[in-house]
Amino acid sequence: PAGVLLIGDDVPQGHKVAVRDVAEGAPVHKYGTAIGIAVCPIEAGRHVHSHNLAYADALDGSARDAARAAVPADPGRTFDGYPRADGRAGTRNMVGVLATVNCAAATARLIAAEARPFLAQYPHVDGVAAFTHTGGCGFIPDSPGGQVFLRTLRGYAAHPNLAGLIIVGLGCEMVPVQAILETAPIPADTLVDSLVIQELGGVRATVRAGVEKVRAMVAAADQRRRQPLPVAQLVLGLNCGGSDGYSGVTANPALGWASDRLVAGGGASVLAETSEITGAEDLLVRRAVSPAVCQALAGKMAWWREYVRRGGGSLDNNPSPGNKAGGLTTIIEKSLGAVAKSGQAPLQGVLDYAAPVPGPGLYFMDTPGYDPVSVTGLIAGGANVVVFTTGRGSVLGGVPTPVLKVATNTALFERLRDDMDLDAGPIAAGTATVEDVGRDIYEAVIAVASGRRTASEELGLGEAEFVPWAIGAVT
């Protein structure tokens, strides 16, 4: 009968169906945009996926904006946070133990682990976290990769969510303790100390000294109290991982609504994952506030194309197997959904990985699409709340910044109930609108910024997700 589409295949949840016949070689459209070309004739009602749809570079840059009403500001709205001496705001009150080099990583972890039992006596401290990694030596500090690494460590050292900081080094590394102490813009009210293993007599002696220093910092940090602060002091990191066919129609546009709400209130919001805006970068270019911002974004995209070419791949290596199982076929399709996280706010600037967020508004940060590396860059840049959307399921956490996870579909939310914070599935079910869920996300951001613990915090996750982006030569 007229107006009825007969489905000719078993189509998994979240996957695509052709609504009309598509000739071989013709573009296939989703979100009003070409996401690939048909590699064979596709009849209406047939499953559309990697068996009959392929990526094509020539289709890049064809994205169209979706019409949506402007999101109003939220006058006078506040959250309960910690004012810092440099004018920023903390959403957590923590003590960090930062290793300058992998050789100090085990020592930093031991200090944090042995100090955590003290927290039971200090209810106003949110935690003690060790920030460890696999770098810090064997590289060229002045190289682009070296500068990325240094920016990341400096960003964490200066993070407004740290009331106390101990920097632990071995003593002979490329990045000594002083390189962080003397160059990181650490707030004046952060308690800071350092330990050098070679000078203190080894791991045991350093751990004993470190535990005592952490205990003193925790006791001092416990005197701090939350107070009402304007939402304009929030810096929201936008990220996604394990995306599926629902991401671009449920959780991501809802997060975009929440992001627009925060930006309208004077806050900052930061989109990331450069490899996951391929083919949708026009959506950001048309919102850029100046030609310089457009050129900066184009420069990042050109760098990434050459970067993956040298690695023997292409940007269509992303989507991942999980993304494809969830219904995403090409990087353009994935990117169109990913960019929706940024809402419709003007793009104020393009930031290098881990670079400080300079002010209010929407920014784009150059990061890989690999979730822990991307979120590490956002936190190093000053994000004091992160919202992470997922359709396949992600158990990612974050410290010192809380990570709020939003499921794109209700089946996932119910299956991973202990790991998810919000369900955007009602949008797909037709029982809620994008604005409805966007408001829920916005309210959850304020609640989490005010101290409500996320699912990943309840599980004690976050330390393993400190993963600085490693690029460049290791000597």
C-alpha positions in Angstrom: 0.0 0.0 0.0 1.0 3.6 -0.6 3.1 5.2 2.2 4.1 1.8 3.6 7.8 0.7 3.6 8.3 -3.1 3.5 11.5 -4.1 5.3 13.3 -6.8 3.3 16.0 -7.7 5.8 16.6 -8.4 9.4 17.8 -5.0 10.5 19.6 -4.8 13.9 18.5 -2.1 16.4 20.1 1.3 15.5 20.9 0.4 11.9 19.8 2.0 8.7 17.1 1.1 6.2 16.8 2.5 2.7 13.6 4.5 2.3 14.0 4.6 -1.5 15.9 2.8 -4.2 19.6 3.9 -4.5 21.6 3.2 -7.6 25.1 1.9 -7.5 27.6 4.7 -7.1 24.9 7.2 -5.9 25.3 9.0 -2.6 23.4 7.7 0.5 22.0 10.5 2.7 21.4 10.6 6.4 20.8 13.8 8.5 20.2 15.5 5.1 23.9 14.8 4.2 25.7 12.3 2.0 27.4 9.8 4.3 28.9 7.5 1.6 28.2 5.9 -1.7 26.3 2.8 -2.6 28.7 0.1 -3.8 25.8 -1.9 -5.4 22.1 -1.1 -6.1 20.1 -0.8 -2.9 16.4 -1.4 -2.9 14.0 0.4 -0.7 13.5 -1.5 2.6 16.9 -3.1 2.5 19.5 -2.9 5.4 22.1 -0.2 4.6 25.5 -0.9 6.1 29.1 -1.8 5.3 28.1 -4.5 2.9 26.6 -1.9 0.5 27.8 1.5 1.7 31.3 2.9 1.5 33.2 6.0 2.5 34.3 8.5 -0.1 36.6 11.5 0.4 34.8 13.5 -2.2 31.7 13.6 0.0 33.5 15.6 2.8 32.3 19.0 3.7 28.7 18.6 2.6 27.1 18.8 6.1 23.9 20.9 6.6 22.8 22.5 9.8 19.7 21.2 11.4 17.2 23.9 12.2 16.5 24.4 15.9 15.3 27.3 18.1 17.9 29.1 20.1 18.4 27.9 23.7 17.7 30.6 26.3 20.1 31.5 29.1 19.4 30.6 32.7 19.8 33.9 34.6 21.3 33.9 38.0 21.8 30.1 38.1 24.5 28.9 40.4 26.3 25.7 41.5 28.1 24.9 44.8 31.8 24.9 44.1 35.2 25.9 45.4 36.4 29.4 44.4 40.1 29.4 43.6 42.7 32.1 43.9 43.1 32.5 40.1 39.4 33.1 39.6 38.5 29.7 38.4 36.2 27.2 40.2 36.7 23.7 41.5 33.9 21.2 41.4 36.0 18.7 43.5 38.3 19.2 46.5 41.1 16.6 45.9 44.8 16.0 46.5 46.8 14.8 43.5 50.1 12.9 43.3 51.6 13.6 39.9 54.5 11.5 38.5 56.8 13.4 36.1 58.1 10.2 34.6 57.0 6.5 34.3 59.9 5.6 36.6 58.1 7.4 39.4 54.6 5.9 38.6 54.6 3.0 41.0 55.8 5.3 43.8 53.0 7.8 43.1 50.4 5.0 43.1 51.7 3.7 46.4 51.6 7.1 48.0 48.0 7.6 46.9 46.9 4.1 48.0 48.5 4.4 51.4 47.0 7.8 52.0 43.4 7.1 51.1 42.4 5.5 54.4 42.9 9.0 55.9 40.0 10.3 54.0 37.5 8.7 56.4 38.5 11.4 58.9 38.1 14.2 56.4 34.6 14.2 54.9 35.1 17.4 52.9 37.9 16.0 50.7 36.7 14.2 47.6 39.7 11.9 47.1 43.5 11.4 46.6 44.4 10.5 43.1 47.7 9.4 41.4 48.4 10.7 37.9 50.8 8.3 36.3 51.8 7.6 32.7 54.3 5.8 30.4 56.3 8.9 29.4 58.5 11.6 30.8 61.9 10.5 29.4 63.4 9.3 26.1 61.8 12.1 24.1 62.7 15.6 22.9 61.1 18.2 25.2 61.1 21.0 22.6 59.4 18.8 20.0 55.7 19.0 19.3 55.2 15.7 21.1 57.3 17.0 24.0 55.2 20.2 24.3 52.0 18.2 24.2 53.3 16.1 27.1 54.4 19.1 29.1 51.1 21.0 28.6 49.2 18.0 29.9 51.2 17.7 33.1 51.1 21.4 33.6 47.3 21.4 33.1 46.8 18.7 35.7 49.1 20.4 38.1 47.2 23.6 37.9 43.7 22.1 37.8 41.2 23.9 40.0 39.9 20.6 41.4 43.2 20.0 43.2 43.5 21.6 46.6 46.9 19.9 47.1 49.6 18.6 44.8 52.7 16.5 45.2 54.9 16.1 42.2 57.1 12.9 42.3 60.2 12.5 40.1 63.0 10.0 39.8 65.7 12.6 39.5 67.4 12.0 36.1 64.4 12.3 33.7 63.9 14.6 30.8 61.1 16.4 32.7 62.3 17.1 36.2 60.1 18.1 39.0 61.2 21.7 38.7 60.1 21.8 35.1 56.5 21.5 36.3 56.8 23.5 39.5 58.3 26.5 37.7 56.1 26.6 34.6 52.6 25.4 35.5 50.1 28.2 36.4 49.3 26.6 39.7 46.8 28.6 41.7 48.3 30.4 44.7 46.0 28.6 47.1 47.0 25.1 46.0 49.2 23.3 48.5 52.3 22.1 46.6 55.3 19.9 47.5 57.7 17.6 45.6 59.6 14.4 46.1 62.7 13.1 44.2 63.2 9.4 44.7 67.0 9.4 44.1 67.5 12.1 46.7 65.3 10.5 49.3 66.9 7.1 49.3 64.5 5.0 47.2 60.9 4.0 46.9 60.1 3.1 50.5 61.6 6.3 51.9 59.8 8.4 49.2 56.4 6.7 49.9 56.8 7.3 53.7 57.6 11.0 53.1 54.8 11.3 50.5 52.1 9.7 52.7 52.9 12.2 55.5 52.8 15.2 53.1 49.4 14.0 51.6 48.0 13.5 55.1 48.8 17.1 56.0 47.4 18.4 52.7 44.2 16.4 53.2 43.7 17.9 56.7 44.1 21.4 55.3 41.9 20.8 52.3 39.1 19.5 54.7 38.7 23.1 55.9 37.4 24.2 52.6 33.7 24.5 51.9 31.5 24.8 48.9 29.8 28.0 48.2 27.3 29.3 45.5 29.2 30.3 42.3 27.8 31.4 38.9 27.4 28.7 36.2 29.6 30.9 34.1 32.5 29.4 36.0 31.8 25.9 34.6 34.0 24.5 31.9 32.2 21.6 30.3 34.1 18.9 28.3 32.0 17.2 25.6 33.0 13.6 24.6 31.6 10.4 23.2 32.7 6.8 22.9 31.2 3.5 21.8 28.8 5.5 19.7 25.9 3.8 17.9 23.1 4.7 15.5 21.2 6.4 18.2 24.0 8.8 19.3 23.3 11.4 16.7 19.5 11.5 17.4 19.3 11.1 21.2 22.2 11.8 23.6 24.4 13.9 21.4 21.8 16.6 20.3 20.5 16.6 23.9 24.0 17.3 25.2 24.2 20.0 22.5 21.1 21.6 24.0 22.7 21.5 27.5 26.0 22.9 26.1 24.1 25.8 24.5 22.3 26.5 27.8 25.6 26.7 29.6 27.3 28.9 27.0 24.2 31.2 27.0 24.8 31.6 30.7 28.4 32.6 30.3 30.1 29.2 30.7 32.5 27.4 28.5 32.0 24.2 26.5 34.7 22.3 24.7 34.2 19.8 21.8 37.1 17.5 21.0 38.1 14.4 18.9 39.4 15.9 15.6 39.3 12.6 13.8 35.6 12.4 14.6 34.5 15.6 12.9 35.7 14.4 9.4 33.0 15.3 6.9 31.1 17.4 9.4 33.6 20.1 9.9 31.5 22.5 7.8 28.9 22.5 10.7 31.6 24.1 12.8 33.2 26.3 10.2 29.9 28.0 9.5 29.7 28.9 13.2 33.2 30.2 13.5 33.5 33.8 14.8 36.3 34.7 12.5 38.2 33.6 9.4 41.2 32.8 11.7 39.1 30.2 13.6 38.1 28.6 10.2 41.7 28.5 9.1 42.8 27.0 12.4 40.2 24.2 12.1 41.2 23.5 8.5 44.8 23.3 9.6 44.1 20.7 12.2 42.1 18.6 9.7 44.9 18.8 7.1 47.4 17.7 9.8 45.2 14.7 10.7 44.9 13.5 7.1 48.6 13.5 6.7 49.1 12.0 10.2 46.9 9.0 9.4 48.3 8.7 5.9 51.8 8.3 7.3 50.5 5.6 9.6 49.1 3.6 6.6 45.5 4.3 7.2 42.7 6.8 6.6 40.3 8.7 8.8 37.6 6.1 7.8 39.5 3.6 10.0 37.2 5.2 12.6 34.3 4.0 13.1 35.5 1.1 15.4 34.1 -2.4 15.2 31.7 -1.5 18.1 30.5 1.6 16.3 29.7 -0.5 13.2 27.9 -3.2 15.2 25.8 -0.4 16.6 24.8 0.8 13.1 27.4 3.4 12.1 29.0 2.7 8.8 31.3 5.6 7.7 33.2 8.3 9.5 31.0 11.0 8.0 27.9 9.4 9.5 29.7 9.1 12.9 31.0 12.7 12.7 27.6 14.2 11.9 26.3 12.7 15.1 29.4 13.6 17.1 29.3 17.3 16.2 25.7 17.5 17.5 27.2 17.5 21.0 28.4 21.1 20.4 24.8 22.4 19.9 24.5 25.6 17.9 26.7 28.1 19.7 29.3 30.2 17.8 32.7 28.6 17.7 35.1 30.9 19.6 38.4 29.2 18.9 40.4 26.1 18.2 42.8 24.9 20.9 45.8 22.7 20.8 45.7 19.5 22.9 45.6 20.2 26.6 45.8 24.0 26.0 44.0 26.2 28.6 40.4 27.2 27.8 40.7 31.0 27.5 37.3 32.1 28.3 33.5 31.7 27.9 31.9 30.2 24.8 32.2 27.1 22.7 35.7 25.9 21.7 37.1 23.0 19.8 40.2 21.1 21.1 42.4 19.1 18.9 42.5 15.5 20.3 42.4 12.0 19.0 39.1 10.1 19.1 40.5 7.6 21.6 38.4 8.3 24.7 40.9 8.4 27.6 43.4 10.4 25.6 40.7 12.9 24.5 39.3 13.3 28.0 42.8 13.7 29.4 43.3 16.7 27.1 40.0 18.3 28.1 40.7 18.0 31.8 44.2 19.3 31.3 42.6 22.3 29.5 40.6 23.1 32.6 37.3 21.2 32.2 35.8 20.9 35.6 32.9 18.7 34.4 32.8 16.2 31.5 29.7 14.7 29.9 30.4 11.5 28.0 27.7 9.9 25.7 27.8 6.3 24.7 25.6 3.9 22.7 27.6 0.6 23.0 28.6 1.2 26.6 31.7 2.8 28.2 33.0 2.4 31.7 35.3 5.5 31.5 35.8 7.6 34.5 37.9 10.7 35.3 39.9 12.4 38.1 40.1 15.1 39.3 37.2 16.0 37.0 33.9 14.0 37.3 32.6 12.3 34.1 28.9 12.0 33.7 27.9 9.2 31.3 24.7 9.4 29.2 23.3 6.3 27.4 21.9 6.8 23.9 19.4 4.0 24.3 17.4 2.6 27.1 18.5 -1.0 26.5 22.1 0.0 27.2 21.1 2.1 30.2 19.3 -0.9 31.8 22.1 -3.3 30.9 24.9 -1.2 32.3 22.8 0.5 35.0 25.7 0.7 37.5 27.9 2.5 35.0 25.4 5.0 33.4 24.1 8.3 34.9 21.4 9.3 32.5 19.2 7.7 29.8 18.6 9.5 26.5 16.6 6.6 25.1 13.2 8.1 25.7 13.9 10.4 22.8 14.0 7.4 20.5 10.9 6.0 22.1 9.0 9.2 21.5 8.3 9.8 25.2 10.7 12.7 25.6 12.1 15.5 23.3 15.7 16.5 22.8 15.0 19.6 24.9 13.5 17.4 27.7 16.7 15.3 27.9 18.9 18.3 27.3 17.4 19.9 30.4 18.0 16.7 32.4 21.7 16.7 31.3 22.0 20.4 32.2 20.6 19.9 35.7 22.8 16.8 36.2 25.9 18.9 35.2 25.0 21.4 37.9 24.3 18.7 40.5 27.5 16.9 39.8 29.5 20.2 39.8 27.9 20.8 43.2 29.2 17.5 44.6 26.9 14.7 43.5 29.0 11.7 42.7 28.8 10.1 39.3 28.5 6.4 38.7 32.3 6.2 37.8 33.2 8.0 41.0 31.1 5.6 43.1 33.1 2.8 41.5 36.5 4.6 42.1 37.3 4.9 38.4 39.4 7.6 36.8 43.1 7.1 37.5 43.7 4.6 34.7 42.1 7.1 32.2 44.9 9.6 32.7 46.5 9.0 29.3 48.5 11.9 27.7 48.6 11.9 23.9 51.9 10.4 22.9 53.2 11.7 19.5 56.7 12.1 18.1 60.0 10.3 18.4 61.0 8.4 21.5 64.8 8.2 21.7 
